[in-house]
Amino acid sequence: MYFEANGHGTVLFSERATKLIAEAAATGDNVAASQLLSVSQLINQVVGDALGDMLLVEAILLCSDLNVS
């Protein structure tokens, strides 16, 4: 994971990590793996979209019963 001073940044998933996450999510009973797989598909690993990253942070905070404030 990295962030740039201009607000851009992203999370990078290696091919191996993506494969392992997908295999774990395929069982259907691994909620964490399914959520992580969704995150890997949601973010833009190439461009590092700052708005998308912020929405992802907001979603993570909501899952933790927290908010940006």
Rosetta silent file (secondary structure, phi, psi, omega in degrees, C-alpha in Angstrom):
SEQUENCE: MYFEANGHGTVLFSERATKLIAEAAATGDNVAASQLLSVSQLINQVVGDALGDMLLVEAILLCSDLNVS
SCORE:     score description
SCORE:     0.000 S_00000001
   1 L     0.000  138.957  175.760    0.000    0.000    0.000 S_00000001
   2 E  -149.033  152.176  175.564    1.295    3.465   -0.760 S_00000001
   3 E  -129.161  142.465  176.493    0.010    7.035   -0.805 S_00000001
   4 L   -99.889  160.510 -178.935    1.465    9.995   -2.646 S_00000001
   5 L   -61.192  -25.753 -178.823    1.530   13.540   -1.296 S_00000001
   6 L   -84.362    5.517  177.285   -1.049   14.589   -3.896 S_00000001
   7 L    98.685  -10.916  178.236   -3.635   12.172   -2.472 S_00000001
   8 L   -83.040  167.799 -179.363   -3.098    9.389   -4.968 S_00000001
   9 E   155.368  175.328 -179.531   -1.938    5.952   -4.016 S_00000001
  10 E  -164.926  177.278  173.268   -3.186    2.425   -4.142 S_00000001
  11 L  -113.885  130.777 -179.850   -2.948   -1.078   -2.766 S_00000001
  12 L  -106.211  135.294  176.798   -1.087   -3.585   -4.903 S_00000001
  13 L  -115.596  126.839  176.046   -1.906   -7.301   -4.914 S_00000001
  14 L   -70.795  161.080  177.638    0.605   -9.760   -6.329 S_00000001
  15 H   -60.039  -39.279 -179.937   -0.659  -12.458   -8.684 S_00000001
  16 H   -64.170  -44.791  179.628    0.114  -15.066   -6.024 S_00000001
  17 H   -62.790  -43.994  179.659   -1.820  -13.177   -3.350 S_00000001
  18 H   -60.105  -41.758  179.259   -4.791  -12.692   -5.679 S_00000001
  19 H   -64.203  -46.013 -179.692   -4.806  -16.419   -6.481 S_00000001
  20 H   -63.927  -40.472  178.921   -4.641  -17.433   -2.805 S_00000001
  21 H   -64.797  -44.327 -179.833   -7.400  -14.976   -1.860 S_00000001
  22 H   -62.794  -40.436  178.128   -9.620  -16.207   -4.701 S_00000001
  23 H   -63.808  -41.759  179.789   -9.086  -19.838   -3.667 S_00000001
  24 H   -68.147  -37.171 -179.449   -9.985  -19.041   -0.056 S_00000001
  25 H   -71.543  -27.314 -176.849  -13.055  -17.057   -1.144 S_00000001
  26 H   -65.543  -21.271 -179.528  -14.230  -19.881   -3.414 S_00000001
  27 L   -68.303  -23.064  176.745  -15.074  -22.083   -0.442 S_00000001
  28 L    87.827  -16.433 -178.076  -17.988  -19.762    0.296 S_00000001
  29 L  -110.013    7.126  179.640  -17.538  -19.782    4.070 S_00000001
  30 L  -105.571   89.427 -175.898  -14.556  -17.427    4.304 S_00000001
  31 H   -62.450  -42.582 -178.875  -16.152  -13.990    4.643 S_00000001
  32 H   -61.275  -43.160  179.343  -12.831  -12.174    5.116 S_00000001
  33 H   -65.563  -39.509  177.726  -11.394  -13.684    1.930 S_00000001
  34 H   -63.343  -41.161  178.588  -14.539  -12.775    0.002 S_00000001
  35 H   -67.332  -41.467  179.702  -14.339   -9.192    1.221 S_00000001
  36 H   -66.367  -37.134  176.215  -10.636   -8.964    0.414 S_00000001
  37 H   -63.066  -41.759  177.307  -11.276  -10.364   -3.067 S_00000001
  38 H   -61.678  -41.464  178.236  -13.932   -7.694   -3.585 S_00000001
  39 H   -61.770  -44.077 -178.479  -11.460   -5.020   -2.471 S_00000001
  40 H   -63.661  -27.473  179.444   -8.834   -6.290   -4.922 S_00000001
  41 H   -87.420  -22.124 -177.374  -11.393   -6.021   -7.734 S_00000001
  42 H   -80.900  -44.383 -174.257  -12.694   -2.619   -6.647 S_00000001
  43 L   -76.586  156.644  177.239   -9.502   -0.601   -6.435 S_00000001
  44 L   -98.939  101.479 -176.070   -7.538    0.585   -9.436 S_00000001
  45 L   -72.954  -19.238 -176.495   -4.061   -0.863   -8.961 S_00000001
  46 L   -85.296  -48.722 -172.655   -2.712    0.857  -12.082 S_00000001
  47 L   -90.737  -36.649 -175.856   -3.790    4.468  -11.654 S_00000001
  48 L    76.629   55.762 -177.530   -4.184    4.840   -7.905 S_00000001
  49 L   -65.332  114.225 -175.894   -7.519    6.656   -7.980 S_00000001
  50 H   -63.768  -39.445 -179.158   -7.629    8.893   -4.889 S_00000001
  51 H   -66.648  -44.487  177.314  -11.438    9.083   -4.833 S_00000001
  52 H   -61.678  -40.259  177.946  -11.780    5.317   -5.086 S_00000001
  53 H   -62.815  -40.955  179.863   -9.200    4.881   -2.334 S_00000001
  54 H   -65.842  -40.060  176.784  -11.109    7.272   -0.082 S_00000001
  55 H   -64.117  -36.763  176.682  -14.364    5.393   -0.695 S_00000001
  56 H   -64.399  -44.067  177.544  -12.573    2.170    0.170 S_00000001
  57 H   -60.593  -42.743  178.515  -11.306    3.686    3.427 S_00000001
  58 H   -60.791  -42.798  178.837  -14.853    4.858    4.198 S_00000001
  59 H   -63.085  -41.908  178.452  -16.194    1.328    3.580 S_00000001
  60 H   -63.519  -42.504  178.319  -13.540   -0.179    5.863 S_00000001
  61 H   -62.872  -42.595  178.793  -14.381    2.343    8.574 S_00000001
  62 H   -61.678  -39.604  177.836  -18.104    1.561    8.274 S_00000001
  63 H   -64.771  -22.641  179.729  -17.375   -2.167    8.636 S_00000001
  64 L   -99.689   12.889 -177.209  -15.537   -1.258   11.838 S_00000001
  65 L    56.758   37.089  176.609  -18.418    0.896   13.132 S_00000001
  66 L  -122.913  174.590  174.383  -16.253    4.006   12.659 S_00000001
  67 L  -145.793  174.412 -175.485  -16.465    6.998   10.346 S_00000001
  68 L   -63.182  -33.854  179.536  -14.177    9.598    8.802 S_00000001
  69 L   -60.209    0.000    0.000  -14.930   12.102   11.550 S_00000001
